[in-house]
Structure formats: structure tokens, C-alpha cells
Amino acid sequence: MIHELLAGPFGPLLIFCLRVTDVSLATMRVLLMVRNAKLVVPLIGFFEVSIWVVAVSAVVQNLTSPLHVIGYAGGFATGTFVGMLIEERLAMGLATVRTMVKHGGAELATTLRQGRFAVTEMDGRGRDGPVEVLYSVIARRKVAPYIDTVRKAAPDSFLVVDEPRAVRGGFLFPWKKG
């Protein structure tokens, strides 16, 4: 039944959809694997590979059909894009933000704290002399509001956003006692 459906005139479209799904799942699996989600990653991998096997077998059985091959390749490309969009929307995890300003670091830190961001202040030295360094660990979904706040309060600042591998202790993630 499935073989006839995938070999038929709608086969290339179905293969395209299968590839979009399995590649999007692959993107999420890799992202969750990096975040050490041990329970859900194998489950996603099971469904990802199951879908892939069906799609690739349909293409291999229909290699003389350029539309089947195009559906497979187009689904891969589109699935990559869709997976990136999903990841962007979910914005899972944390971000570290370092903001360097020449003047007004304390005032910017106060403004960020009023916006409910945790900030550590440090002195630094840049190419042209002293700078004030503000360091924050925030939810990735809050990076855009953080950057907007910095852009409005200190438009000449230099800002770097990274993704930490692990975070322990501190104001936001205190060590558990007991």
C-alpha cells in the first residue's frame, strides 16, 4: 500500500514531506543531545530514522524518476530550514551576554537589573583604554529584549552573545542545600 502510494504521482510530494519531517526531527535531536536530554533524544531518533528509511527506500525504488529525487533533495533542504525555524522559535537553553561600554556601565547595569536581568559588573581594558564589562546569563528567548535594552541605553557598546555548556550556582541557579 505505502509502496504504491510513494511510487505514484503524489510520491515526490509525500517524499518531500517525509524528508521535511525527518530532517526537522534530526535538527531537534542534535540540539537536545547537546543539551543532554537523555530520555527524549533516543525517541526522536527512532522516529527520525523510521521516516528516513521509508523515504530513502521510495527514492531508491524510483531512481528513474527525477521528481522523486528532487522531492527527496528538496525535502532535505526545506527540512533543514524548518528545523532551524523551530529551534529559533523554541529558543531553548541559556545565553551568556558580555557587554563592554566605555562609560556608564553602572547605569546600564541598573537599567538591565530593572528589566529583571542578572548582571555582574567588571572592569576591563580594551584597545583604546578602560572599559566596563557587564556579564549576564539569561534565557535565550530573552536575548532580543536584552539587546534592545542595551542598544537604547548604550548604543556605542560592544556586545557578545554565547551559549554556555553548563551553569551552576549564582543568583539564578543557586546550589541546592541538603
C-alpha positions as CSV (number, residue, x, y, z in Angstrom):
1,M,0.0,0.0,0.0
2,I,2.6,2.6,1.1
3,H,4.9,1.5,-1.8
4,E,2.3,2.1,-4.4
5,L,1.4,5.5,-2.8
6,L,5.1,6.6,-2.8
7,A,5.6,5.3,-6.4
8,G,2.5,7.1,-7.7
9,P,2.1,10.7,-8.9
10,F,1.9,12.1,-5.4
11,G,5.0,10.2,-4.4
12,P,7.5,13.0,-4.8
13,L,5.3,15.3,-2.7
14,L,5.0,12.7,0.0
15,I,8.7,12.0,0.0
16,F,9.3,15.7,0.2
17,C,7.0,15.9,3.3
18,L,8.7,12.8,4.9
19,R,12.1,14.4,4.4
20,V,11.0,17.8,5.9
21,T,9.8,15.9,8.9
22,D,12.8,13.6,9.4
23,V,15.4,16.4,8.9
24,S,13.5,18.7,11.3
25,L,13.5,15.9,13.8
26,A,17.2,15.4,13.2
27,T,17.8,19.1,14.0
28,M,15.9,18.9,17.2
29,R,17.6,15.7,18.2
30,V,21.0,17.1,17.8
31,L,20.1,20.3,19.7
32,L,18.6,18.3,22.5
33,M,21.6,15.9,22.5
34,V,23.9,18.9,23.1
35,R,21.7,19.9,26.0
36,N,21.9,16.3,27.4
37,A,18.2,15.4,27.1
38,K,18.9,11.7,27.5
39,L,15.3,10.5,27.5
40,V,13.7,12.2,24.6
41,V,16.8,12.1,22.2
42,P,16.6,8.3,21.5
43,L,12.8,8.5,21.0
44,I,13.2,11.3,18.4
45,G,16.0,9.3,16.8
46,F,13.7,6.3,16.5
47,F,11.0,8.3,14.6
48,E,13.6,10.2,12.6
49,V,15.2,7.1,11.2
50,S,12.0,5.3,10.7
51,I,10.7,8.1,8.5
52,W,14.1,8.3,6.7
53,V,14.1,4.6,5.8
54,V,10.6,4.9,4.2
55,A,11.7,8.0,2.2
56,V,15.0,6.7,1.0
57,S,13.6,3.3,0.1
58,A,10.9,5.0,-2.0
59,V,13.6,7.1,-3.8
60,V,15.9,4.2,-4.4
61,Q,13.0,2.2,-5.9
62,N,12.2,5.1,-8.2
63,L,15.6,6.4,-9.2
64,T,14.5,6.8,-12.8
65,S,12.0,9.4,-11.7
66,P,13.8,12.8,-11.4
67,L,10.7,14.2,-9.5
68,H,11.3,11.6,-6.7
69,V,14.9,12.6,-6.4
70,I,14.0,16.3,-6.4
71,G,11.4,15.6,-3.8
72,Y,14.0,13.9,-1.6
73,A,16.6,16.6,-2.0
74,G,14.1,19.4,-1.7
75,G,12.7,17.9,1.4
76,F,16.2,17.7,2.9
77,A,16.9,21.4,2.2
78,T,13.4,22.5,3.4
79,G,13.7,20.3,6.5
80,T,17.0,21.9,7.4
81,F,15.3,25.4,7.1
82,V,12.2,24.3,9.1
83,G,14.4,22.7,11.8
84,M,16.3,26.0,12.2
85,L,13.0,27.9,12.4
86,I,11.7,25.5,15.1
87,E,14.8,25.8,17.1
88,E,14.7,29.6,16.8
89,R,11.1,29.7,18.0
90,L,11.7,27.4,20.9
91,A,14.9,29.3,21.9
92,M,15.8,26.6,24.4
93,G,18.6,27.0,26.9
94,L,20.7,29.8,28.1
95,A,22.9,32.5,26.7
96,T,25.8,34.4,28.2
97,V,26.0,38.0,27.2
98,R,29.0,40.2,27.6
99,T,28.6,43.9,27.1
100,M,31.5,46.3,27.0
101,V,30.9,50.0,27.4
102,K,33.4,52.9,27.7
103,H,31.3,54.9,30.1
104,G,28.1,54.4,32.1
105,G,28.4,50.7,32.9
106,A,26.9,51.0,36.3
107,E,23.9,52.9,35.0
108,L,23.4,50.3,32.2
109,A,23.7,47.5,34.8
110,T,21.0,49.2,36.9
111,T,18.8,49.6,33.8
112,L,19.3,45.9,33.0
113,R,18.5,44.9,36.5
114,Q,15.3,46.9,36.4
115,G,14.5,44.8,33.4
116,R,14.9,41.7,35.6
117,F,18.3,40.7,34.2
118,A,21.0,39.5,36.5
119,V,24.3,41.4,35.8
120,T,27.8,41.1,37.0
121,E,30.0,44.2,36.6
122,M,33.8,44.1,36.0
123,D,36.5,46.4,34.9
124,G,38.3,45.7,31.7
125,R,40.8,47.1,29.3
126,G,40.0,47.5,25.6
127,R,42.1,48.6,22.7
128,D,41.6,52.3,23.5
129,G,41.7,52.0,27.3
130,P,39.5,51.1,30.2
131,V,36.0,49.6,29.6
132,E,33.3,48.4,31.9
133,V,32.2,44.8,31.3
134,L,28.7,43.6,32.1
135,Y,28.2,39.8,32.2
136,S,24.8,38.2,32.2
137,V,23.4,34.6,31.9
138,I,19.9,34.7,30.6
139,A,17.3,32.6,28.9
140,R,17.9,32.5,25.1
141,R,14.3,33.7,24.5
142,K,15.3,36.9,26.4
143,V,18.3,37.8,24.3
144,A,16.4,40.2,22.0
145,P,14.9,42.2,24.8
146,Y,18.3,42.4,26.5
147,I,20.0,43.6,23.3
148,D,17.2,46.2,22.8
149,T,17.7,47.5,26.3
150,V,21.5,47.8,25.7
151,R,21.0,49.4,22.3
152,K,18.7,52.1,23.7
153,A,20.8,52.8,26.9
154,A,24.3,52.4,25.4
155,P,24.3,52.5,21.6
156,D,28.1,52.5,21.3
157,S,28.5,49.4,23.4
158,F,30.2,46.2,22.2
159,L,28.1,43.1,22.8
160,V,28.9,39.3,22.5
161,V,26.3,36.5,22.9
162,D,27.4,32.9,23.5
163,E,25.8,29.7,24.6
164,P,27.1,28.2,27.8
165,R,27.6,24.4,28.1
166,A,26.8,24.3,31.8
167,V,25.7,26.8,34.5
168,R,25.9,26.1,38.2
169,G,25.5,28.4,41.3
170,G,25.0,32.1,41.4
171,F,21.9,34.2,41.8
172,L,19.8,32.5,39.2
173,F,21.0,28.9,39.8
174,P,21.9,28.6,43.5
175,W,23.5,25.4,44.7
176,K,20.9,23.1,46.3
177,K,21.5,22.6,50.0
178,G,20.8,19.5,51.8
